[in-house]
Amino acid sequence: MNGVHDMGGMHGLGPIAPEADEPVFHADWEKRVLALNLTTGAGRWNIDAGRHAIERIPGPDYLRMSYYEKWFTRLGMLAVERGALTARELETGKPEGPKLTPALTADRVAAVLAHGGPVDRRIDAAPAFEVGDAVRARNLNPTGHTRLPRYARGRTGVIDRHHGAHVFPDSNAHFAGEDPRHLYTVRFTAPELWGEAASPRDAVYLDLWEPYLERA
Amino acid sequence: MAHDHDDYHHDHGQDPPSDMALRVKALESLLVDKGIVDPAALDVIIETYEHKVGPRNGARVVARAWSDPAYRARLMADATTAIAELGFAVDPGEALGILDDFVTLGGHLVPWPVLGLPPVWYKAAPYRSRAVIDPRGVMAEFGTRVADDVEVRVWDSTAEIRYLVVPQRSAGTDGLTEDQLADLVTRDSMIGVARL
């Protein structure tokens, strides 16, 4: 979706302003939100659906909210959409219905964090491109989730690396299956993306799935 | 509840709890009461991200790569396996890519197990919007001036491959031990925005 989250190349969003000796968390509630997302999400949603929920926060709210405020909003959205809570429970804070069993218990946290959730997959289809091929990012404007930034659409680059097949976010975010596709790193020169004023020595590398690409 | 209330005042004096603190508390209570969340699991997760992962892990990877050419070669060939040698595992959904250049900006996603949770500026709109279009200007704000004839590469990581930059080793560090070298490696140098 063409949301405000896809902000690469925008101007006017303020100074970067790094904070000296920044703490890991700025408030106790931020820690709780992080951990509540991981525990509630276990077995209920995936990383792509999680990202897409944050993208679905209305643009003006998205720009105003802090990072963990967005995580808090996402938690409520997905808890209801995935049937963990009803909208009324979220509203009133009062539990109804039968008590459930936690999907992620304390004794399993270390193993789950260490194991992670690898997204590389084996598929039968041969890769359509090889390193060195010229490719164009297709001009796609889906209303659902995608990882193809707007600034790259219609631009031509060169395949720099092939990573095998990875879970395809455009499908997985909507619980429509993993649909693994070949993934490539594509090198775009800065002038191709930003015009002739950009340094011809500079480049942006993007990890792009095969359905985003066509032969140039 | 009384215990949490005491903690709160311990941390923040007499300020009333913020709106967000109250809203998060209410949602946490609901999720625990419903049996969706094991409260002890929350504590283990917080302990992990607050104290066990962080840029010190990545600094050890960089120091080993500087000290041991064979390790560096393994790291470049298969970063995920090479960091596991040092006891670090990649995070949910990730593979790890290593970028061997100080003018490389590893963008957009950081590998939590070796860099820790990213700083606020890294996740905020100003950096996310500018890194791809004005990497030289962004690096200049972090004190890194890159000569015009040097190539700058930005990796806007759009998949689950997270990137760690192995910065150029500082001059005059020949006699240092791996531990001493690790002390020199900053998080920002592994993101790529700063030089050592």
Contacts between the chains, C-beta under 8 A, distances in Angstrom:
chain1	res1	chain2	res2	distance
A	7	B	125	5.9
A	7	B	128	5.6
A	7	B	129	4.4
A	8	B	128	6.9
A	8	B	129	6.4
A	8	B	131	7.7
A	8	B	132	4.4
A	8	B	133	7.2
A	8	B	156	6.4
A	9	B	129	6.8
A	9	B	132	5.9
A	9	B	133	4.5
A	10	B	125	7.9
A	10	B	129	4.1
A	11	B	129	7.3
A	11	B	130	8.0
A	13	B	125	4.2
A	13	B	126	4.9
A	13	B	129	4.8
A	13	B	130	7.7
A	14	B	125	7.0
A	14	B	126	4.7
A	15	B	126	6.0
A	16	B	121	5.2
A	16	B	124	7.7
A	16	B	126	4.8
A	16	B	127	5.1
A	16	B	130	7.3
A	16	B	138	6.8
A	16	B	141	5.8
A	17	B	121	6.1
A	17	B	126	7.3
A	18	B	119	6.7
A	18	B	121	4.7
A	18	B	142	7.3
A	18	B	188	8.0
A	19	B	119	7.0
A	19	B	120	6.5
A	19	B	121	7.1
A	22	B	119	5.0
A	22	B	120	6.7
A	24	B	49	6.9
A	24	B	50	5.3
A	24	B	54	7.6
A	24	B	116	6.8
A	24	B	117	5.7
A	25	B	50	6.9
A	25	B	117	7.9
A	26	B	120	7.5
A	27	B	18	7.0
A	27	B	20	7.2
A	27	B	21	6.8
A	28	B	7	7.4
A	28	B	8	7.4
A	28	B	11	6.7
A	28	B	21	6.9
A	29	B	18	7.4
A	29	B	20	5.3
A	29	B	21	4.6
A	29	B	24	4.1
A	29	B	25	7.4
A	31	B	46	4.6
A	31	B	49	7.7
A	31	B	50	6.7
A	32	B	24	5.2
A	32	B	25	7.7
A	32	B	28	5.7
A	32	B	42	6.6
A	32	B	46	7.6
A	33	B	24	5.7
A	34	B	45	7.1
A	34	B	46	7.3
A	34	B	49	6.5
A	34	B	117	7.8
A	35	B	41	7.3
A	35	B	42	4.1
A	35	B	43	7.9
A	35	B	45	4.0
A	35	B	46	5.3
A	36	B	24	7.6
A	36	B	27	7.0
A	36	B	28	6.0
A	36	B	31	6.3
A	36	B	37	6.4
A	36	B	42	6.8
A	38	B	45	5.6
A	39	B	31	7.8
A	39	B	36	7.7
A	39	B	37	4.7
A	39	B	38	6.8
A	39	B	41	5.2
A	39	B	42	6.4
A	39	B	45	7.1
A	40	B	31	5.9
A	40	B	36	5.8
A	40	B	37	6.0
A	47	B	92	6.6
A	47	B	93	4.9
A	47	B	160	7.2
A	63	B	125	6.7
A	66	B	120	7.8
A	67	B	120	6.7
A	67	B	123	4.7
A	67	B	124	7.4
A	69	B	20	6.6
A	72	B	20	7.1
A	72	B	23	7.0
A	72	B	24	6.2
A	72	B	27	7.4
A	75	B	27	6.8
A	76	B	27	6.7
A	79	B	31	7.4
A	79	B	36	7.7
A	84	B	31	7.7
A	84	B	34	7.4
A	84	B	36	5.4
A	85	B	30	7.0
A	85	B	31	7.7
A	85	B	34	6.9
A	85	B	36	7.7
A	89	B	30	6.3
A	89	B	34	7.4
A	90	B	27	7.7
A	90	B	30	7.6
A	93	B	26	4.7
A	93	B	27	7.5
A	93	B	29	7.0
A	93	B	30	5.2
A	94	B	30	7.6
A	95	B	30	6.1
A	95	B	33	4.5
A	95	B	34	4.7
A	97	B	34	8.0
A	99	B	34	6.5
A	99	B	35	4.1
A	100	B	34	5.8
A	100	B	35	4.1
A	100	B	36	5.5
A	101	B	35	5.9
A	102	B	35	6.4
A	102	B	36	6.4
A	102	B	37	5.8
A	102	B	38	4.0
A	102	B	41	6.8
A	103	B	36	7.8
A	104	B	38	6.8
A	104	B	41	5.4
A	105	B	38	4.8
A	105	B	40	7.5
A	105	B	41	5.9
A	106	B	38	5.6
A	106	B	40	3.6
A	106	B	41	4.4
A	106	B	43	7.2
A	106	B	44	5.1
A	108	B	41	7.8
A	109	B	41	5.3
A	109	B	44	4.2
A	109	B	45	5.7
A	109	B	48	7.2
A	110	B	44	6.9
A	110	B	48	7.5
A	113	B	45	7.6
A	113	B	48	6.1
A	113	B	89	7.5
A	113	B	91	7.1
A	113	B	92	7.5
A	114	B	89	4.3
A	115	B	89	7.5
A	116	B	89	6.5
A	116	B	90	5.4
A	116	B	91	5.5
A	116	B	92	4.6
A	116	B	93	6.3
A	116	B	94	6.2
A	117	B	92	4.2
A	117	B	93	4.5
A	118	B	93	7.0
A	118	B	94	7.9
A	118	B	95	7.4
A	119	B	93	5.2
A	119	B	95	7.9
A	119	B	159	7.8
A	119	B	160	4.8
A	120	B	95	6.7
A	147	B	158	4.4
A	147	B	159	6.7
A	148	B	158	7.5
A	149	B	132	7.9
A	149	B	156	6.9
A	149	B	158	6.9
A	151	B	132	6.7
A	151	B	133	7.7
A	163	B	95	7.6
A	163	B	159	7.5
A	163	B	161	6.7
A	166	B	159	6.0
A	166	B	160	6.8
A	167	B	160	7.9
A	183	B	159	5.6
A	193	B	132	7.5
A	193	B	133	7.7
A	194	B	133	5.5
A	198	B	133	7.9
A	199	B	136	7.4
A	199	B	148	7.2
A	199	B	152	7.1
A	201	B	148	7.7
A	201	B	149	7.0
A	201	B	150	7.0
A	201	B	151	4.5
A	201	B	152	7.0
A	202	B	135	6.7
A	202	B	136	7.6
A	202	B	151	6.5
A	202	B	152	4.5
A	202	B	153	7.3
A	202	B	154	7.5
A	203	B	151	7.1
A	203	B	152	7.8
A	203	B	153	5.4
A	203	B	154	7.4
A	204	B	132	5.4
A	204	B	153	7.7
A	204	B	154	4.7
A	204	B	155	7.9
A	204	B	156	5.9
A	205	B	153	6.2
A	205	B	154	6.9
A	205	B	155	4.7
A	205	B	156	7.1
A	206	B	156	5.5
A	206	B	158	5.4
A	207	B	157	6.2
A	207	B	158	4.9
A	207	B	159	3.7
A	207	B	161	5.7
A	208	B	158	6.8
A	208	B	159	8.0
A	209	B	159	7.6
